[in-house]
Amino acid sequence: MIKTDIIIIGAGPVGLFTVFEAGLLKLKCHLIDSLPIPGGQCAEIYPKKPIYDIPGFPSILAGDLVDNLMLQIEPFKPGFTLGEAAVSIEKQEDDSFIVTTIKDTQHAAPVVIIAGGLGVFQPRKPPISNIEDFEDKGVEYIIKDPELYRGKKCVIAGGGDSALDWSIFLAEKKIAKEVVLVHRSSSFRGHLDSVQKVIDLAEKGAIKLVTEAEVTGLNGSSSLESVTIAHQRDGEMIETADHFIPLFGLKPTLGPIGDWGLEIVKNAIKVDTLDYSTNIPGVYAVGDVNTYTNKLKLILCGFHEGTLAVQSAFARIHPDKKNILKYTTVNGVKGF
């Protein structure tokens, strides 16, 4: 049995920063995550993707943000149970909780903070009959390491921000030998500046833009060699390719958390914005996993939510102690 003050379910950026805020209150944390490394989506799905809305960083790679957060919480020595999904939560007679993972690892604490992001992800796959035959043989649904595409011809499908951003990145950084962006419409769903940048790169010949078309077939023997594209006007065409990357988004589900008796609204946990508590006293939800009026799914909003949640957690864990807010600019971290 692993005993701690706060069990944090989810070791993404919001969960990691919550450790820091808890540490300032001398509260010990233990994090549980189904992924084998800390960092959540930022580490597993897009570590090389730049993030632009973290205060003080005009631009920071997602993986670097995780590294910085890990360095920031190091003084508070949190525990980690990685590679194990939390599957059950049981309230005890003393109002504490036991959280058990899929590998039967048990954790006990008076407070649980759920920072599970958007939950468990499955890629939205295009309806291509033989697509699974080429998975990890030229077909990838997310880009983890852009260097995999160094000197390769990449066909990207999609019309949202991910498809636009990665097309721009692979072309502008001259990583891919050739980038082909295929979208079934002539208009895109992404940010206007990204759309314009793709159009500009296409005019320069840095990106081959194929709109009003979709990839309908994959061809090759032991690995991907070409894709079949069906164009609304020009009919069927074959495009050679080393990689096909359909970026149609990920389907999130809450997984086992959805069966814990929490109030769920549209696949998210409803919380009270006073302290981001759930309908179960002692259980909080912060970050993308929660919902409330005017919710914004931004990392920086999750940082704020985690900060208020641990203030409330302190009062629950130490009902007889008065928490006096101290400033790190005065005390530093070691002064807490």
N, C-alpha and C positions, 0 to 999 in steps of 0.2 A: 504494500500500500504506500503510494507516494503522497505525503502530506504537505500542504502548503497553505498560504493565506488566500490566494486567488488562483483558480484554474482558468486559464485563457484558452479557449478553443479556437484555433486559427493563429498561425504564426506569420501572417502577412504583415505589411507595414503598420497597419493600425494596431494589430495585436502586439507587435514589437514595441511601438511607442507607448502603449498602455503599460508595459513593463516598466518603462522609465518613470512615468508619472506615479505608478504604485511604489516604485523604489524610493522616490522622494518622501513618501509617507511611511517608509520602513516596512512596507508590505512585500512579502515574498511571493513570487509568481512561478507557475509551471505552465508551459505551453504544450498543447497537443495539436498535431497537424498530420493529415493523411499523406502529405508530401514528404519526401525523404530529406529535404533541406528547408531551412527557414526562408521566408520571403514571399510565400504565396505565389500569386500570378506573376508578380514582378520578377521572381527568381526562376520560376518554372516555365512560364509562357513567353515573356518578352524581356529578358534581362538586358538586352542591348537597345531597347526602345527608349528614346528620350522622353522625359516628363518635364513639363514647362510650368506647372502651377504649384511647385513646392516653394514656400517662402524662403527667400535668401539664395535660391538657386535658379538663375535664368533658364538653365537647362541641366538636367542630371539624368544619367542613364538609370533605368529601373533597378538594375543589379547593383549599381553604385549606391543608390539610396538604401537598399537593403544592407549593404556592407556598413554604411554609416550608422544605420539604426542599431546594428549588432554591436558596433563599437561603442555607441552611446549607452547601451544597457549593460555592457560588460561589468561595470562596477557593482551591479546589483545581483549578479550571478544567478540568473533565472535557470530553471530546469527545463528540459525539452523531452517530449516523447514524440518522435518523428516517424513517419512511415506507418502510422496507425490512426485510423479514423475513429473519432469518438462515436460510440453507437448507443449508449444509454446514460441516463442521469437518474439517480435515485435520491430522494430527500430523506434524511435521517431524522430520528426523534428529536435531536438537538437543533434541527433546522439547518444542519450542514448538508453537504452533497457528496455523493460518490459518483464519479464519472468513469465509465469503463470503456476501453477501446475494443476494436475488433480482434485484438490479440489478447484480450482479457487483462490488460494492464489497468490497475485501479488507481484512482486519484481521489483524495479527500480534501475538502476545503469548505469554509463557511460561505464562500462567494464563487460564483461562476460568471465569467464574462465571455460571451460568444462574439468572436471577431472573425467569423468564417467567410468573410467576403460574400461573393454571390453563390457560394456553396460548391457543389460538385459539378464539374463542367464536362460536357460532351460536345464535340464539334458538330456543326450543322454541315452534313455532307451533301454534295450535289448528287442528283439521281443518275449516277453513272453505274451501269450494271457491274462492271469489273473493277471498280475503284479500289476495293479492298485487296485485290491482287497486287496492287502497286504501292500499298502503304509501306513506308520505309524503304521503298525501292524507286523513289522519285516523286512520291506524293507525300506532302506534309500539310497538316491543317493549321499549324502555328509555326512561326519562325522563332527559334530559340537562339541560334547562333548564325548570324549573317555570313560568317566565313564559310559555311557549308556551300554557299552559292558562288564562291569566288571563281570567276572564269567560266561560269555555267550559263546556259540559256534557261531563263525562268519564265514560265507562263503563270501569271497571277489572275485569279478570277474573283470578282466582287466589285461592289460599288460604294462601300462605306469607307470610314476613316482608315481602317487597318489596311485594306487593299491599296488605297491611295498612298498612305504613309510609307508602306514598305516598298511600293513601286518607286516612289521618289528616292527613298534611302538607297536602295540597291543600284539605282541609275546614277544618282548624283555622286555617290561615293565610289562609283566605277567598280563595284564589287562584282556584279553579274556581267557576263559578256554581253547579254542581251536581255531586255525585260519586255515582255508582252503582257499588256493589261487587257483582259477581256471582261466586258460588262454587257448584260442583256438589254440595257437601256441606253439612251443617249444622254441621260442626266444622271448625276451622282448624288448620293445621300450624305457625303462627307462635307467637311468645312470648305467654304468657298475658296479660301486661299490655297488649300491643297488641290482642289479641282483645277484651279487656274495654273498651278505649278505643273501638274501632270500634262495639261494642254500645252504649256510652254515647252516642256521637255519633249513632248511628242512632235511639236513643230521643228525642234532642233534635231530630231531623229534619235534622241536618247532613250525614248520609250516608244514602242509600237502599240498604239491604242486601237483596239478593236471593239467598237460599241455595237449595240443592237445585235449581239451574238452571244452564244454560250458554248462552253466546252461540253460535248456530248459523248466523247469516246476517248479512251486511252489505249495507246498502242506500244508494243515492245515485247521482247522475249523474256530475258531475265530481269530487266529493269525498264523504266520508262524511256521511250525513244521519240515519241511524238504524241500530239493530241489532235483529236478531231474537233473542229469548230463549226457549228452550224450558224450561218449568218442569215439574218432575216431577208436580205435582198440578194446577196451573192451566192447563197446556197452553202454547200459543205466544202470545207477546206482542211488541209492537213498542215499542222505547224510543228516542226521539229522542236523537241524540248528535253532538257535534262531533268527539270523539275516542274511539277504542276502543284500550285499552292492555292487551293480554294479558300478564300478568307470570307466566309459567310457568317462568321460569328460563332459563339459558343452557347449551348443551351444549359443554363444553370438550374440546378435543383437543390433543395435544402438537404436532401439525403435523410439520414436518420433523425436529424434535428427536427424535421417536420413532424415527428411522432412523439415529441417530448411534452406535449400538453401546452405548448406556447401558443399565444394568439397569432395566427398567421394571416396576413393580408397580401394577396398577389405574390406569393412565394417569398415573402419577407416577414420578419418578426416585428410585430407592432410594439413600440416602446413609448414611455412617457419622457418627454424632452426635459423634464425637471432634472433627471439623472440617468436617462436611457435604461431605466429598469423595465423589465417585462412584466407580464401578469403573474409570474412566479416570483415571490419575494426572495431576494438573494441572487437572482439570475438577471444579468444585464446583456444587452446586445448593442454592439457598436460597429460602425463602418457600413459597408454595402449590404450586410445581412439584415439591417433593420429598416423600418419604414415609419414615417410620421409626416404630418402636413409640411409641405415645402421641402421635403428631403432632397438633398443633392448628393449624388454618389461620387464624391471626391475624397481623395486621400486626406486632404487637409481638414475636411469636415469630420472624418473619422478620428483624427488626432484630437480634436475638440471634444468629441463624444466620449472617447476613452478617458480624457482628463476628468470630466465631470463624473463619470461612472466610478472611478477609483476614489473620488472624494466621498461619494455616497457609500462605497464599500468600506471605507475606513470607519464611518459611523456605525455600520452594521457589525464590523469585527470588533471595534473598541467602543461600545456604547457609553462607557464611563470616561472616555478621554476626550479632551477638547482639541480639535485640529486647528492650529493656527497657521495660516498660509505664510509660507516663507518664500523668498525670491532667490532663484539660483544665481542671479547677478550679485547678490550679497553673500550668500552662503557657499556658492560653488556646489558641486555634487558631493564632495567628500564631507561637507558640513551637515548633511542630512542624516 
